[in-house]
Amino acid sequence: MGREAKCAEEASATGSCDDFLAVKYEEVYGSLYAHLQEQRKNDPAFTVDDVRGFLKDSYVWMGNEGIGNGPLFEATQSATIAAYEVLLAEWVDVLAGEDKGD
């Protein structure tokens, strides 16, 4: 059994593995946020509405409790949502500044 599976199993049974889950959260957040920034910079077809759609889908996935979300899924999905939320907020701020002529 790999470290992730072992930790996820242990975390669901005992609530431990906090350090592992925190590291996983940071890894997912960091890599997705960097990817989204790069896509925003280099893909003219990538829009704020795309981010809103991905964010909506991520919230739906997070809310699907019936599929047996474990601690690892919750940590990585929370990181995914956070990355989309931060990028969206930054992008909206930039667009608002452009509207004001800043």
N, C-alpha and C positions, 0 to 999 in steps of 0.2 A: 504494500500500500504506500503510495506517495505521500510526501509531507502534507500537501494540501488536503488530500482525502482524509488522512489521519487527523489533522488538525480540525477539519470540519466535523468529523465524527466526534472527536473529543469535545469540541466547542459546543456541539448540540447536546452532549450528555452532561457536561460539567460547567459550561460557560467560560472555560479558559481559552487559551490561545490568543489573548488580546493583542499581544505584541505582533504575532503573525498576521492577524487580521488588520491591524493598523498599517503594517508594512504593505500588505496587499492593497489596501485602500490607497495609500500614497502612490504605489506603482501604477495602478489603474488610472487614478486621477491625473497624475503627471503625464503619462503617455497619451491619454486621450486628449487632454487639454492641449498638449504640444501638437498633436495631429490636427485638432480642430483649428488652431491658430494658423498652422501651415496651409490647411485647406482654404481657410478664409482668405489668406494672402495670395494664394496661387490659383484658385479655382473661381473664375468669375460667375460660374453658374451656381455656386454655393451661396445660399441666401439666409437671412434671418428666419424666414419661414421654414427652411429646412431644419434649422436648429430647434425651432419650436416644435416641429413634428417629431424629431428624434427625442426631444425632452418629454413630450406627451407619451410616446411609446414606452419610454423608460419608466415613467410613473405607472403605466399600466402593468408592465412587467413586475415592478416592485409590489404592486397591489395584489398580484396573483398568489395569495397565501395558500390556496388550495393545491398548488403544485409542489408544495414541500420546500419552500425556500429555507435554506440553512444559513448559518452565520457567514459563511464565505460568500454566498450569493448576495446576501444583504449588504455586506461590506463593499463588494465590487459594484453592485447596482447603486448604492449610495454615492460612491465615487464617480460613477458615470453621470448620475443626475447632477452632482455638484459641478462637474466639468462643464456640462451643458449650461447650467444656470449661470456660472461665472462668465463663460464666453458670451452668452446671450446678453447679460447685463452690461458687459463692456461694450459690446457691439451697439446696443441700443443707446448707450451714452454717447458713443462716437456719432451715431446718426443724429441724435438730438443736438449735438454741438454743430454738426454740419447744417442743420436746419436753421440754427440761430446765427450762422455765419462765423462761428468761432474758428 
